[in-house]
């Protein structure tokens, strides 16, 4: 089991935050920008970026079959290898 977390107050780079915005879908960006409060928007952005970047690197083994996850702008594609 793996556990990933992020502390929003420790992320201070606006360049990094802007790069995280680039990987989100238009719908995700809209939801984040609709939130009230800078800290709430930042936390939501970091949470989405953490999920996307973490799952993009994962391989899951299901009944002896490798399941690869690929992300498009708004959906997940499962490939059985």
C-alpha positions in Angstrom: 0.0 0.0 0.0 1.2 3.5 -0.8 0.2 6.8 0.7 0.7 10.1 -1.1 0.0 13.5 0.4 0.7 17.1 -0.2 0.9 20.1 2.1 -0.6 23.1 0.2 1.2 25.7 2.4 4.6 24.2 1.3 4.0 24.7 -2.4 5.0 28.3 -3.1 6.1 28.2 -6.7 3.6 29.9 -9.1 5.4 28.3 -12.0 4.7 24.8 -10.6 1.0 25.8 -9.9 0.7 27.0 -13.5 2.1 23.8 -14.8 -0.4 21.8 -12.7 -3.2 23.9 -14.3 -2.0 22.9 -17.7 -2.6 19.2 -17.1 -6.2 19.7 -16.0 -9.2 19.4 -18.3 -11.3 22.6 -19.0 -14.0 21.2 -16.8 -11.6 20.7 -13.9 -10.2 24.2 -14.3 -13.7 25.6 -14.3 -14.6 23.8 -11.1 -11.5 25.1 -9.4 -11.9 28.7 -10.5 -15.5 28.6 -9.3 -14.4 28.0 -5.7 -14.2 30.9 -3.3 -11.0 31.6 -1.5 -7.4 31.3 -2.7 -6.5 28.5 -0.2 -9.5 26.4 -1.3 -8.6 26.8 -5.0 -5.0 26.0 -4.4 -5.9 22.9 -2.3 -8.2 21.7 -5.1 -5.6 22.3 -7.8 -3.0 20.4 -5.8 -5.3 17.5 -5.1 -6.3 17.1 -8.8 -2.6 17.3 -9.9 -1.6 14.8 -7.3 -4.2 12.3 -8.4 -3.4 12.8 -12.1 0.3 12.5 -11.8 0.2 9.6 -9.3 -2.3 7.5 -11.3 -0.5 8.3 -14.6 2.5 6.3 -13.2 0.5 3.3 -11.8 0.2 -0.2 -13.0 -2.4 -2.4 -11.3 -2.2 -6.2 -11.3 -5.7 -7.8 -11.5 -5.9 -11.6 -11.6 -2.5 -11.8 -13.2 -3.3 -9.2 -15.9 -1.5 -5.8 -15.9 -4.0 -3.0 -16.2 -2.5 0.3 -17.4 -4.2 3.6 -16.7 -4.0 6.4 -19.3 -5.6 9.7 -18.9 -7.1 11.9 -21.5 -8.4 15.4 -20.7 -11.6 14.1 -19.2 -11.7 10.3 -18.9 -9.6 7.3 -18.0 -8.7 4.5 -20.4 -8.0 1.0 -19.1 -5.7 -1.2 -21.2 -5.3 -4.9 -20.4 -1.8 -6.1 -21.3 
